[in-house]
Amino acid sequence: MRLYDYAASANCYKARLLLALLDRPYERVAIDIFAGDTLTDAFAALNPARETPVLELDDGEVVTQSNAILWALAEGTAWLPGDAIARGQVVQWLFFEQERVMSGIGGARFRIITGRAPELAQRRLALGRSALEMLEARLAGREWLVGDAPSVADVANFAYAHVAPEAGLEIPGAVTSWLDRVRALPGFVNDLRPYPDNARPEHSRSIYDVTA
Ligand SMILES: N[C@@H](CCC(=O)N[C@@H](CS)C(=O)NCC(=O)O)C(=O)O
């Protein structure tokens, strides 16, 4: 199993975190998304969206989209409940993560740290703030996002929620306690790297330099 992966991407960190929690061995293929590594024909053949992470199985099957990777890896483990409603709620929080946590917190943090698109960064920041408020409301009085055990819903949402202060966002109390519960899980790792210099627009060749 191979993970095409960028060390400073929290979408990629999600996959690395679940693999660590599951204690599953894998080969890590470093993709420098700001040095043009996703702009090659070879990478487009792997993922036409030119994004990391990409999981490639030993039989050649490929899964893209970080939360789809979490789902595929978690099937049959304690990280994905068996009950239909609980599974529906896990999907609910995976979509929430992409719509609000990644787009809001992650989108704002990326643009603020690397000095890109200030107006868009402010809109993303407002979305990120509302995401934290919604997480706070969900987590008040409960330990995990779904049911009474940790699941991939927690892994996915942890990835960008824990770096919210790097976008200038304050993490509220119930979310802080939940982040600490995730950090205390056996096998937990945090190998998310800071954005390097070549993430700044004047040095960068990535999909962000040809789109927004
Ligand atoms: N919805 C996708 C988003 C993936 C994504 O945005 N990946 C970024 C890194 S966080 C990327 O690889 N960008 C490629 C580039 O900038 O060239 C997912 O969850 O996997």
Ligand as a Chemical Component Dictionary entry (heavy atoms), coordinates in Angstrom:
data_LIG
# 
_chem_comp.id                   LIG 
_chem_comp.type                 NON-POLYMER 
_chem_comp.pdbx_formal_charge   0 
_chem_comp.three_letter_code    LIG 
# 
loop_
_chem_comp_atom.comp_id 
_chem_comp_atom.atom_id 
_chem_comp_atom.alt_atom_id 
_chem_comp_atom.type_symbol 
_chem_comp_atom.charge 
_chem_comp_atom.model_Cartn_x 
_chem_comp_atom.model_Cartn_y 
_chem_comp_atom.model_Cartn_z 
_chem_comp_atom.pdbx_ordinal 
LIG N1  N1  N 0 -10.945 17.240 -1.096 1  
LIG C1  C1  C 0 -9.574  16.818 -1.227 2  
LIG C2  C2  C 0 -8.688  18.041 -1.110 3  
LIG C3  C3  C 0 -7.224  17.666 -1.304 4  
LIG C4  C4  C 0 -6.329  18.881 -1.407 5  
LIG O1  O1  O 0 -6.772  20.041 -1.432 6  
LIG N2  N2  N 0 -5.021  18.588 -1.458 7  
LIG C5  C5  C 0 -4.035  19.634 -1.586 8  
LIG C6  C6  C 0 -3.130  19.633 -0.367 9  
LIG S1  S1  S 0 -4.049  19.957 1.124  10 
LIG C7  C7  C 0 -3.169  19.345 -2.805 11 
LIG O2  O2  O 0 -2.671  18.243 -2.957 12 
LIG N3  N3  N 0 -2.953  20.319 -3.719 13 
LIG C8  C8  C 0 -2.167  20.067 -4.898 14 
LIG C9  C9  C 0 -1.508  21.295 -5.496 15 
LIG O3  O3  O 0 -1.620  22.364 -4.888 16 
LIG O4  O4  O 0 -0.863  21.197 -6.528 17 
LIG C10 C10 C 0 -9.222  15.795 -0.148 18 
LIG O5  O5  O 0 -9.832  15.815 0.914  19 
LIG O6  O6  O 0 -8.340  14.944 -0.379 20 
# 
loop_
_chem_comp_bond.comp_id 
_chem_comp_bond.atom_id_1 
_chem_comp_bond.atom_id_2 
_chem_comp_bond.value_order 
_chem_comp_bond.pdbx_ordinal 
LIG N1  C1  SING 1  
LIG C1  C2  SING 2  
LIG C1  C10 SING 3  
LIG C2  C3  SING 4  
LIG C3  C4  SING 5  
LIG C4  O1  DOUB 6  
LIG C4  N2  SING 7  
LIG N2  C5  SING 8  
LIG C5  C6  SING 9  
LIG C5  C7  SING 10 
LIG C6  S1  SING 11 
LIG C7  O2  DOUB 12 
LIG C7  N3  SING 13 
LIG N3  C8  SING 14 
LIG C8  C9  SING 15 
LIG C9  O3  DOUB 16 
LIG C9  O4  SING 17 
LIG C10 O5  DOUB 18 
LIG C10 O6  SING 19 
# 
